[in-house]
Amino acid sequence: MNKPLLVCLTSTRNYGWVTSAFLKANSLWADYIIMVDQMSTDGTREMALANPKVILLDNEDLSYSETKRSQMAIDRARKIEGDKILIYLAIDEVLPANIFETHDWNKILNSKPSEVFCLVWANLLPDKKRYFSMFNSDGSPLYMARIFHDDDITPFDNQGKDMHTHCIPYPQKDLKESLVTDFKILHFAAYNEEWNLAKQRFYQFVDFDKNNRSIVQLNRMYKGHLKNIKTDKIKNDWIHRKKIETFNLFDEIQTDIKPFFDDYVMKFIGENGINHYRNLNVWDNSFLNSNNIFDPRSFFIKVAHFYLDKTKIISDFFIIRGIDKILKLFI
């Protein structure tokens, strides 16, 4: 039986700080990399075009839409002839160096059309030695559907959401889904603290407008803590090394590039007015001063935000969940 083609799907805009790592690491296993780019101006496009495996798609719509970019990538992938496995990775994610030695990778390669595989994150920390995992509220690992053995039939369905959706076709009937347990997605979000803080602020604005979540929900989702979290040691065979793969993974990361997310945020404020977002917990002095704007919050909202910040670490406690429910009635 012929090996199916492996098609990596991603999207980006001005993520040059991690693009080289993404391309070098994922080119080791991908036959094609389909990159939907929102007209980047930071060198991302040049890096993509220099890679012979990349199919670069121009997304001239600069609004945030996971639906549009996912549909663009899937439609282009389906123009590639032959049996295909679609693997969605965000631009700050790579598959580890040891995937070829794992049982689950072999299982993926030998899967049948319409099968789905779910993976977990290893969120890499700046010390290059540790990572942390993500869990559901019940304590179970947070698995994400990222791999689909394409059947050329199942449509992309955002299930009524345009944020934090499945970015692959996901069958609603007769779902054949497997959990990948012997390798993880290496995720660089927490590796760049300044970038991550700006992105989490941006996500609050987008999620507030798109999904009408409560302010308390948004705070708990995007104002997480990295102190006192349980971490594990990064396994040596996860990381790409020059003596084996011709490059060192961490050497391909540039953490000194300034994030662009606040440009988006200021556009939202300009279009909808700052008072529309006054209850969001995003108004730190650094952000206010750098953008020359005032803090729109009332005294009550500032107190509520103080409470939410101080209870990050214990937000799963029963009494805190109860207070959160009451607070949702007021903000």
N, C-alpha and C positions, 0 to 999 in steps of 0.2 A: 504494500500500500504506500502510495506517495505521501510524503510529509506535507501537511497543510501549510499554506503560506501564513506567516505571522505578521499581522498588520497592527502597528502601534498607532493609536489615535490620541491626539492631544490638542490643546488650544493655548494661546498665549497672547500677551501684549506686554512688551517691555520687561521681559523676565530674563534679560541677558545675563544677569548675575549667576544663573544656574543652568542656562541653556546648553553650554558646552558639556557639562556633566551629564545632562539628560541625553544629548545626542550621542556622546561617546559610549556611555553605558548601555543604552537601549539599542544602539546599532549592533551590538554584539549578538543579539538574538532576533531582532526584527528584520524581516525582508523588506518592509516598507514602513515609513513613518509619515503619517498624514498629519500635518500641522496647520491648524486654522489660526491665522494670525490677524489680530486687529491692528494692522498697519503700524507695527513696532518701529521705533525710531532710535533704538539703543544698541543696534548691532545684532539683534536677534535674527532678523531676516537674512542678513549676510551669512551668519553661522549656519542657518538652515539650508540656504541655497548652495553652500559649499559641501554639503553632505549628500552623496549620490543616492542615499536611500530615502531622502525627504521629498514628499510631494507637498508643496506649500500652497495653501489656499488663502486668498485675500478675503477677509471679513471687514468690509468698509463700514459696517454698522458698529459704532463704538459703544453702544448701550450694552448693559450686562444681560446676556441671554444664554443660559446653558442649553436651552432648547435649540436655538439657531445653530450654535457652533457644533453641537453634537450631531444634528441632522446633516450639516454640511460634511462633516468627517465621514459619517456612515454612508451617505450617498456616494461620496467619492470612492470609498473602500469597495463598495459593491460594483464599481466599474472595473475592478481588477478581476481578471478571469481566474477561475480555479477555486478549489476548496480553501477557505480562509478562516482563521481565528482572529477575532478582533479583541485587542487588549487596550483598554483605556487607561492612560496614566496622565495625571496633571503634570505640568511642565516642571514642577519641583519634586518629581518622584522618579525613581529608577528601580528596576528589578536588581536584586543582589547578584554578585559575581558568581555565586555557587549554584544558581538555579539549574544548570545542566546536570548537576549531580543529585538532584532531588527526585523522589518518587512522584510528587505531585506534578512536577514539570512534565515528566513522562506521561502521566495520566492526562494532562491537558493536551499534549501532542497526539494522543491516541483517542481523544474524545470524539463524539458524534455530533453532527449538526444539531443546533438548538440547545446544547448543553451550556450551562452557566457556571462560572467559578467565582467564588468570593474570597477576598484577601483582607488581611489586616495591615495596619501601619506599624512600622518601627520609626518613631519620630526621633530623628537624630539630634543630639544636643551639641552645642558649640565646642565642647571639650574633645569631640571626635572619639570619645570612648564609651559614652553611655547613650541610651535611648529610653523612651517611655512609650507605653501602649495606651490605647483608648478603649474604654469600656462603656457598655450600656448601663442604664440606671439600675438594672438588676445584677450588675457585676459581671455579666458575660462579655466576652471580647466583641468589639465592634467590627463586624465583617461588612465589606462593601463589594457589591457585584461589579466586577471590573473586566471579566473575560467572557466572551460569547463566541462559541463556535457557530459561525454564521450559517443560517439556513436560507438566506436570500428571500425570506418571506416575512419573518417577524418584523413589524414596524417599530420605529422608535416611538416610545410613548412616555411623555414627561409626567404622566399621572396627575395632571393639573398643577404641577409646580414648575417653576423656572429657575430654581436654585436648589442645590443639594439633591439632584435627581440622579437616577441611573443614566450614565452617559453612553450606554450600550443598548441595543435591542434587548428587551427583557420580557420573555413570554409570560402572559397572564394565565394561560391554561397549560396544563401538562408540564409544569415547570420541572426541569431536571437540573438541580442546583447542588454543587459540591463545595465544601469548605477546604481551602488550601491551608494546610497546617505546618508544612515543613519549609516554607520560605515566606518572607514578608515583603511588602513594598517599603523601600527606604524613602522616607519623607523628609524633605529639607525645610519645612515651614518653620519649625522652632529653632533651626540652626542659625537663622539670621533674625535676631531679636527685634531690631528696628523695623525690618520689613514685615515681620509677623504682627507687631502692634498696629502698624498702619493698615495692614490687610484686615485685621479683626475689626478695626473701627469702620472701614469701608463696608465690610460684610453686614454690620449692624444697620447701616443706612439702606443697603440693598434689601435685606431681609425684612426690614420694617415696611418698606414700600411694597414689596412683592407679595409677602405672605401674611402681613397683618398680625405678626406675633406680638405678644405682650412685651412690655419693656423688661419685666422680670425674666421672662424666657430668654430674650436677647442677651441680657446681662449674663445669665448663667451659661449660655452657649458660647459667647465670644469674649468674656472677661475671665477666662480660666486662669489658674495659677500654675506656675512651674516650680514653686517652692514646696518642699516636703512631698513631692510626688515620688512614687515608687519607680525606680529606674533599673534597667538591666544593662549588662555589659554587651557592647556590640561584638558580634562574633567576627573573628579575623577573616574568615572566608566569605563574609558578606561584601567586603570592601575591595574594589578593583585596585590592583597593584601594578605598578609599571613593569615589574619583572615578569608578569604573566600576561596582562592585557595591554601593555604599552603605555598606560597612563595611570596616575594616581587619582582616585575619585575626588578626594578633598582638595587637591590642587586645582581642580577645574571650577571651584566655587569662588566667586568674588563678592564678599560681604560688604564692601565699601561703597557699593552703588546705592544711591538714594531711591527710596520707593516713590512710585508715582500715584499711589492710591488717593492721597489728599487732593490731588487735582480733580479726581472724580467726585470726592466728597464736596468740594467747594462748588462744583457744578450743580450737585443736588440742592445745596443751600441756595444758590442763585436762582434756580428754577422754582423751588417750592417755599422758600423763605426759611429763615433759621428757626422760627417758632414752631414750624411743623415738626422739627426734630428735637425740641427742647427737652423731652423726657429721656432721650437716649443718654446712656452713660459713656460719653465720648469726649467730654469737654475738659481735658487736662490742660494745664497752663502752657505746656510746650506747643500743643496744637493750636490753642487760641492765639498765642503770641506770634507764632510763625505765620499765621494767616490773617493776623490783625482783625480778629473778630471778638465779640463780647460773649460772655457766658449767658445763655438765655434761660437758665434754670431758676425756678423759684427756690426759696429756702427749704420748703418741704421736700422737693425733688432732690436737692443736694443731700439732705439728711437720709433720704431713701437710698441714694447711691452710696453714701458712706456705709450704711448697713450692708448693702449688697457686696461692696468691696471687702469689708471686714469678715464676711461670712463665706468667702470663696471656699476655703479649705473644708468647712463643715457643712456645705450646702446640701449634702445628702442626709444630714441628721433629721430625724422626724420632726422635731420642734421647729427647725429652720424651714422645712418644707411647708409646715403649717403657716408660719408667718408669711412665707412667699405667697401662699394662696390668698391670704388676706390683702397683702400689698397689691396683688394684681387687680383688686377691685378699685384701687385708687389711682394707679398710674398705668 
